[in-house]
Amino acid sequence: MPSQTTLAQANSTAPPNQALTSGPGDKYFAKTDAKTHGVDFSIWANGRPIGVIDWPSKALDITGGMRGHVNFVVVQWTRVQKNGSGTLTIGTAKNTIFVTRVTPKSPAKGRNSKQFIAPQAPVGR
């Protein structure tokens, strides 16, 4: 270990003196599929409400509610029609984080959650 490198820097995944953002390095979205009908999806990130999607093929940018490290995302659903169904996908343009599927046989209300790590971006990116 070079004499100018601290132990914290040596154990870090970032190069020395490279600041990281507090937010995630990618944009995160919640998106319903084209067949969604009769279901309201509420999205929460890290204990805060982000928004509601209740139309087919709609996307919501949830990046503002995300952190550049550990995140806890919750999707709550309410079937507002007896035969309501749909799929909500949480992820980035390149990666799916998790999927919530609601069918007419699903409970009228429910939730799905996931904890994951979002990579941070270098400051200035």
N, C-alpha and C positions, 0 to 999 in steps of 0.2 A: 504494500500500500504506500503510495507516494506520501511524503511528509506533509504536503499541503492539503491532503484529502482527509476529511474527518470521517469517523466511523459511520456516522449517519449517512454521509454522502456515499461511502463505499457500499452500504447496504441498500441504497436507494435504487429504484429502477430507472430513474431519470439521470441524465448526465449531470455532473456538478454544475451549479450556478444556472440551471435551466428551470425557470419558474413554470408551474403548471396552472391551468385555469381551475376555478372551483366548480365549473360546470363540465358536462360531458364533452368529449371530443367529436361526437356525432350528433346529428339531429334524430330525435325519437318521435315516432308517430303512433297513434292508435287509429286503426282503419277497419271499417265494417266491410263485409263482402257484399256482392251484388244481390244476393238473395235475402238479405236481412229485412224482416218485416215484423211489426208488432212487438218489438223488443227495444227497451231503452238501456243503453250501456253508460254507466257513470265511471269515470276514470279518476283515480286518486294516486298521487305520487308523494311518497315520504310524508304521509299524514295530511296532505292538503288536497282539496278538490281541484281537479284540472278542467273537467268539462263533461258534457253529456253528448252522446251520439245516438240518434234514433232514426237515421235514414240509411238506406243502402248506399254502398260505395262512397262513403264519406270518410275523410281523414281529419284528424286533429293533431296539430303539432303539440307534443307534450314536453318538449325539450326544456322549457322554462321551469318546470317542476322537478327536473332531474338534477342530480349531483354528479360530480366527476369522480365518483367512487361508488360506495354501496348505496343502492336504491331499493326501496320497497314499493312496488306498484300493486294496486288493488283495482280489480274490475268488478263492479257490482252490476247486476242486471235485474230488470223487472220486465216480465212478459205482460204487455198491456193488451194483448189479444190471446185468446185461448190457444190458437194455432201459431202463435208467434215463434219465430226462430231466427237465428243468425249467428254469424261468427265475427268476433273482434280479434284483430291481431295487433300485438304491441311489438315494435321493433324499429330497426333502422332501415335504410334503403337496401342494405346488404344482408342484415341478419334478423331473424325472427327471435324475439325474446320469449314470448309465450302467446298462446291462443286460447280464447274462451269461446266455446260452442254452446249455444242454447237451442234446444229442440222443443217441440210441443210436449214432450214427456219430461222435460226439465222442471224443477220446482218453479213456481211463479216468481220467486225472488231467490237470488243467490249471489255468490261471490267467488272469485278466483284471485289468487295473489301469487307474487313471485318476488324473491329478493335476488338481486344480481349486481354485479360490479360493472359500471360504465367507465371505460378508459377516459382519462383526462387528456386534454390537448395542451401542447406548449402555448404559453402566452403569446398573443399576436397572431394566432391561427384562426 
